[in-house]
Amino acid sequence: MATLLDAYSEAVITAAERVNPSVVNIEFQQQNRRGGSGSGFIFTPDGFILTNSHVVHGANGIEVTLSDGQRYQADKVGDDPDTDLAVVRITAPNLVPATFGDSQSIRVGQLVIAIGNPYGFQCTVTSGVISALGRSLRSQSGHLIDNVIQTDAALNPGNSGGPLVTSNGEVIGVNTAVILPAQGMCFAIAINTATFVAGRLIKDGKIRRGYIGVAGQNVPLHRRLVRSHDLPAATGILVVSIEPNSPAQRAGLREGDIIAGFADHAVADIDALHRILTDHQPGVRAPVLVLRGSDKLVLQIEPSLM
């Protein structure tokens, strides 16, 4: 037992020491309102920082404090309330970017470590496990965020925007929310989603995406279905719920359907669908390849502009 505890402690210590130099405290001011604080982490050597949209949205002044106590004024590059993600930037020497992992490769029960600045206590470390994958969480804009990671690693106000990391110190999520008064129900945006969103925010400052109105989770497809229907991928998106009066409902999608393709592109997972919807012009009809039981259907859907 002592050996196992030592190994657990060593894993948490190693991950924390690796990631701590990349974690920052973010303080913001909003016009006619009291300011607040949150967390973020450096992900490029030239000063780009990932955080939550709700940390910096509407801020007219942002100050970033590094792990060594140095303070810098930050510029907001862009934010996306629909995924609760934002990018800010500082100009500072010798920055240490975090290393990204692959949120598609993580498993329920896996050890994870959350690092942030709850209540202003800088670089606070908590640990736990991945409790569930593929959750849907409603953002403050009202949009359903798909492919969210649920963890029991403790999060508190001020942790928002900090990294959720694996035992080897790779970031696999952006901490975003805690369900109160429940205990041990905390959530993070998958890093694969965050990587795509951050790239678009750096390029354009915002994200313009089509909306179809489904909440879904990634699922494997039975090999028999893949072979019999000659499907382009061995995974798809299970439709968990459908928004009333949404393009998905009007197209005839149902809960329990599996989306395997969209606009003549394979849809292996939720991130792939988000990329397609970001590039697809709203208002233009597109075919959706759907599995309903053992049947393959092609429905026509017209995404609207979010």
C-alpha positions in Angstrom: 0.0 0.0 0.0 2.8 2.4 0.9 4.4 1.7 -2.5 1.2 2.5 -4.3 0.7 5.8 -2.4 4.3 6.8 -3.1 3.8 6.1 -6.8 0.5 8.1 -6.7 2.3 11.0 -4.9 5.2 10.9 -7.3 2.9 11.1 -10.4 1.0 14.1 -9.0 4.3 15.9 -8.0 5.9 15.2 -11.4 2.9 16.5 -13.3 2.5 19.6 -11.1 6.2 20.5 -11.4 6.0 20.1 -15.1 2.9 22.2 -15.7 3.1 24.9 -12.9 5.5 27.2 -14.8 2.8 27.4 -17.6 -0.2 28.2 -15.3 -1.1 31.9 -14.9 -3.5 33.9 -12.8 -5.8 36.2 -14.7 -7.3 39.3 -13.2 -9.8 41.4 -15.1 -11.7 44.6 -14.8 -15.2 45.2 -16.3 -16.7 48.6 -16.9 -19.1 49.6 -14.0 -18.5 46.2 -12.4 -16.1 44.8 -9.9 -13.3 42.8 -11.4 -12.6 39.1 -10.7 -10.0 36.5 -11.4 -9.5 33.2 -13.0 -6.8 30.9 -14.4 -5.2 30.2 -17.7 -2.1 28.5 -19.2 0.5 29.4 -21.7 0.4 27.2 -24.8 2.9 28.9 -27.1 6.4 30.4 -26.5 5.3 33.8 -27.8 2.7 34.4 -25.2 -0.7 32.9 -26.2 -2.7 31.8 -23.2 -5.9 29.7 -23.1 -8.6 30.4 -20.6 -12.4 30.4 -20.3 -14.5 32.9 -22.1 -16.5 33.7 -18.9 -13.2 34.8 -17.3 -12.4 37.5 -19.8 -15.7 38.2 -21.7 -16.5 41.8 -21.5 -13.3 42.7 -19.7 -11.8 46.1 -20.5 -8.5 45.4 -18.6 -6.7 42.0 -18.2 -3.6 41.4 -16.1 -1.7 38.1 -16.1 0.5 37.0 -13.2 3.1 34.3 -14.0 4.1 31.5 -11.6 7.2 33.5 -10.7 5.1 36.5 -9.7 5.8 38.7 -12.7 2.8 40.7 -13.9 2.0 41.7 -17.5 -0.9 43.4 -19.2 -2.7 41.1 -21.6 -4.6 41.7 -24.8 -7.7 39.6 -25.6 -7.2 37.8 -28.9 -10.7 36.4 -29.1 -13.3 34.5 -27.1 -16.0 32.0 -28.0 -18.8 31.9 -25.4 -20.4 28.9 -27.1 -17.5 26.7 -26.0 -16.5 28.9 -23.0 -13.0 29.3 -24.4 -10.8 32.4 -24.9 -7.3 33.3 -25.9 -5.3 36.2 -24.5 -1.7 37.2 -25.2 1.2 38.7 -23.2 4.6 39.8 -24.3 7.2 38.4 -21.9 10.5 36.6 -22.1 11.3 32.9 -21.4 7.8 31.7 -21.3 7.2 28.0 -20.7 4.3 26.6 -22.8 2.3 23.6 -21.6 2.4 20.3 -23.6 -0.9 19.2 -25.1 -2.1 15.6 -24.9 -4.9 13.9 -26.9 -8.3 14.0 -25.2 -9.4 11.2 -27.5 -7.0 8.8 -25.9 -8.1 9.3 -22.2 -10.1 6.7 -20.3 -12.6 6.8 -17.4 -10.8 6.1 -14.1 -7.6 7.7 -15.3 -5.6 9.9 -12.9 -5.9 13.6 -13.6 -4.5 16.7 -11.9 -6.2 20.2 -11.9 -4.1 23.3 -11.5 -5.4 26.8 -11.0 -5.8 29.8 -8.7 -9.0 29.2 -6.6 -9.8 32.3 -4.5 -6.5 33.8 -5.6 -4.4 31.0 -4.1 -1.9 30.6 -6.9 -0.9 27.3 -8.4 -3.2 25.2 -6.3 -3.1 21.5 -7.2 -5.9 19.0 -6.8 -6.1 15.4 -8.1 -8.7 12.9 -8.9 -9.9 10.7 -11.7 -11.8 11.1 -15.0 -15.4 10.3 -13.9 -17.0 10.3 -17.3 -16.4 11.3 -20.9 -18.7 12.6 -23.6 -20.8 14.8 -21.3 -22.8 17.8 -22.6 -22.7 21.0 -20.7 -24.7 24.2 -21.3 -22.4 27.3 -21.7 -23.4 30.7 -20.3 -24.4 31.6 -23.9 -27.0 28.8 -23.7 -25.1 26.6 -26.3 -24.6 22.9 -25.5 -20.9 22.2 -25.3 -20.3 18.6 -26.4 -17.5 16.1 -25.5 -16.9 17.6 -22.0 -14.8 15.7 -19.5 -16.2 15.1 -16.0 -13.8 14.7 -13.2 -13.8 14.6 -9.4 -10.6 16.6 -9.1 -11.8 19.5 -6.9 -12.4 22.8 -8.6 -13.4 26.1 -6.9 -14.0 29.7 -8.1 -10.8 30.9 -9.7 -9.9 27.5 -11.1 -11.8 28.4 -14.3 -9.5 28.3 -17.3 -6.7 26.3 -15.7 -5.4 23.0 -17.2 -6.6 19.5 -16.4 -3.5 17.3 -17.0 -2.5 13.7 -17.1 0.0 12.0 -14.8 2.8 12.8 -17.3 1.9 16.5 -17.3 0.0 16.7 -20.7 -3.0 19.0 -20.8 -6.1 17.1 -21.8 -8.7 19.7 -20.7 -9.5 23.3 -19.8 -11.3 23.4 -16.4 -14.6 25.3 -16.8 -17.3 24.5 -14.3 -18.4 22.9 -11.1 -22.0 21.7 -10.3 -23.2 23.1 -6.9 -24.2 21.9 -4.4 -23.0 18.5 -5.7 -19.6 17.4 -4.6 -17.1 15.9 -7.0 -18.9 16.9 -10.2 -16.5 19.2 -12.1 -16.0 19.6 -15.9 -13.4 20.5 -18.4 -13.5 21.3 -22.1 -11.6 18.6 -24.0 -8.2 19.9 -25.3 -8.8 18.6 -28.8 -11.8 21.0 -29.0 -9.8 23.8 -27.3 -6.9 23.4 -29.8 -9.3 23.9 -32.8 -11.1 26.8 -31.2 -7.8 28.5 -30.2 -6.5 28.3 -33.7 -9.6 29.9 -35.1 -9.6 32.6 -32.5 -5.9 33.4 -33.2 -6.7 33.6 -36.9 -10.0 35.4 -36.9 -10.7 36.6 -33.3 -14.1 34.9 -33.3 -15.8 31.7 -34.5 -18.7 31.7 -37.0 -20.3 28.3 -37.0 -23.4 26.6 -38.2 -25.9 25.4 -35.7 -27.9 22.1 -36.0 -29.2 21.7 -32.4 -28.0 18.3 -31.2 -26.1 17.2 -28.1 -24.1 14.1 -28.8 -21.3 11.8 -27.6 -18.6 9.8 -29.5 -19.3 6.1 -29.9 -17.7 3.2 -31.7 -19.6 1.6 -34.5 -20.1 -2.2 -34.8 -17.8 -3.7 -37.4 -20.7 -5.3 -39.1 -22.4 -2.0 -39.6 -19.2 -0.4 -40.9 -18.8 -3.2 -43.4 -22.4 -3.6 -44.5 -22.9 0.1 -45.1 -19.3 0.8 -46.3 -19.0 3.6 -43.7 -16.0 6.0 -43.9 -15.1 5.6 -40.2 -15.5 3.1 -37.3 -16.8 5.8 -34.9 -19.7 8.3 -35.0 -21.8 10.6 -32.9 -24.7 9.3 -30.8 -27.5 11.9 -30.7 -28.3 12.2 -27.0 -30.8 15.1 -27.3 -32.2 17.5 -29.8 -33.1 21.1 -29.3 -36.8 22.0 -30.0 -37.4 23.8 -33.3 -33.8 23.2 -34.3 -32.5 22.4 -37.8 -31.9 18.8 -36.5 -35.5 18.4 -35.4 -36.8 19.8 -38.7 -34.6 17.5 -40.7 -36.0 14.5 -38.9 -33.1 13.5 -36.6 -34.1 11.5 -33.6 -32.5 10.8 -30.2 -30.5 7.5 -30.6 -29.5 8.2 -34.2 -25.8 8.0 -34.9 -24.3 10.7 -37.2 -21.6 9.2 -39.4 -21.3 11.8 -42.1 -22.1 15.5 -42.8 -21.9 17.4 -46.1 -20.1 14.4 -47.8 -17.4 14.4 -45.1 -16.8 11.5 -42.6 -17.8 12.4 -39.1 -15.8 10.3 -36.7 -16.3 12.4 -33.6 -17.8 15.6 -32.3 -14.6 17.7 -33.0 -14.8 16.6 -36.7 -18.5 17.8 -36.8 -17.6 21.1 -35.2 -14.8 21.7 -37.8 -17.2 20.9 -40.6 -19.9 23.2 -39.2 -17.4 26.0 -38.8 -16.5 25.8 -42.5 -20.0 25.1 -43.8 -22.1 28.1 -44.8 -25.2 28.5 -42.7 -28.4 28.4 -44.6 -27.1 25.9 -47.2 -28.6 22.4 -47.1 -26.3 19.5 -46.6 -26.8 15.7 -46.5 -26.4 14.0 -43.1 -25.4 10.3 -43.1 -27.4 8.7 -40.2 -27.5 5.2 -38.7 -30.9 4.4 -37.2 -30.7 0.9 -35.7 -29.3 -1.2 -38.5 -30.6 1.1 -41.3 -28.6 3.8 -43.1 -30.4 7.0 -43.9 -29.5 10.3 -45.6 -31.3 13.3 -44.3 -31.2 16.9 -45.5 -30.4 19.5 -42.9 -30.0 23.3 -43.2 -27.7 24.6 -40.5 -28.6 28.1 -39.1 -26.2 30.8 -38.0 -25.5 30.7 -34.2 
